[in-house]
Structures are given as C-alpha cells and as structure tokens.
C-alpha cells in the first residue's frame, strides 16, 4: 500500500527509480553466458545424434514384438520398452552435459 504525504512521494519515486535501474543493470544477454550460435562448435552438435538411438530402438517394433524372454514375469515386449525409457533419460543427460 502506498503512503501519502511529502515523504511518501519521495520514497515512492526512489523505489520506482531503483527498481528500474536494477532491472537494467542486472540484465545479461545470451552473449554474456556464451549461449550464441557462434560459440557452438561442430563437435558439440554431433552429440545430438545420440538422441536418435531411442527412436530407432522403439520404433522398430518387429525386433521386440515377442513374449520371450521374460524378466521377473514381465514379457519382453513391455520390459524392453521400459528399458528404453531409462536409456533415453541417460542419453538425454549425457547430451545435456556434453553440449551444456
């Protein structure tokens, strides 16, 4: 709630001016953090090819369209797909760390 009176007007001006100056002085561009395309080398882009592996492993259905072998009573069709969920998370983390 804003106060009224002589002192309150001065205080409100100071707060609004400080807020504006802080937001302008604390701003950093993508270049300051090294997030521009110029800093991305060719080698770091090759890491993204690892993200294709889960698509190949899961979209090739004839490879895992069977019930055998079972793992703790779970048919191969199900545990194979669940295994790719874990593998995909690990691959995503690796690519994130390598290109980060």
N, C-alpha and C positions, 0 to 999 in steps of 0.2 A: 504494500500500500504506500502510495506516495504521500509525503508530508506536505503541508502548506506553510507559507511564510518565506521570509527573506533567505534564511539559511537553508531551507529545504530546496529552494530553486537552485541555489549554487551547488548543493550536494547532488541533486538530480542531474545537472549538467556535467559534473565531474564523473559521475558513474557512467553516463551515456558516452562521454568522450573517451574514458578509459576503456570501456567495452569495445568501442570501435577501433581504438589504437591497438589493443591486444589482438583482436582478430586479424588485423592487417600485418602486424609484426610477427605473429606466430605462424603465418601461412608459409608452407613449403611446397614447392612444385614437385612434380614427378621427377624432374631432372635432379633435384636435391637428394632424392632417395635412390637414384640410379634405376628408375623404372621406365626409361625411354627405350625405344626400339634400337637406338644406336648402340646401347650397351649390351644387347643380346647377341652373343656370338653364334656362329653356325653350329658349333659343337653342342651348345646347350639346347638347341632346337631338336637335335636327334634324340634327346631323352623322351620326347613326346611320342616317339614310335613305340615305346613300351606300353602305352595306353591302348594300342591296337590288340595286344595279346588277349585280353579278356573277351573282346568281341569275337575273335577267331575261335577261342575255346568254347564259348557258349552258343554261338550261332551255328556251329557245325553240329547239328542235332544227331545225325546218323552215328556219329562217333560215340555218343553216350546214351543212346536210346536202347538200354537194356536193364534188366533187373539184377544181373550178377556182375561183379561181386558185391556182396552186401557188406556193410560196415555197421556193426552193432545192430543188426536187424533192419537197417535202413537201405533200401535199394540204391544201386549205383546211380540211377537217374537223378535222385534227389541229392545225395551227398556230393556228387560231382559238381552240381550247380552251386551248392552252398560253399564248397571249397573255392570256387571261383570268386565268390563274394569276398572271402578273406584275401585271396591273392590279389584281387583288384584294389582293395584298400591298401595293401602293402605296396603295390606298384604305384598307386597314386601318391603315396607318401614319399616314395623314392624319387619320383619325378619332381614333386614339390620341393624336396630338399636339394636336388641337383640343379634345378633351374631358379631357385629362390633367391 
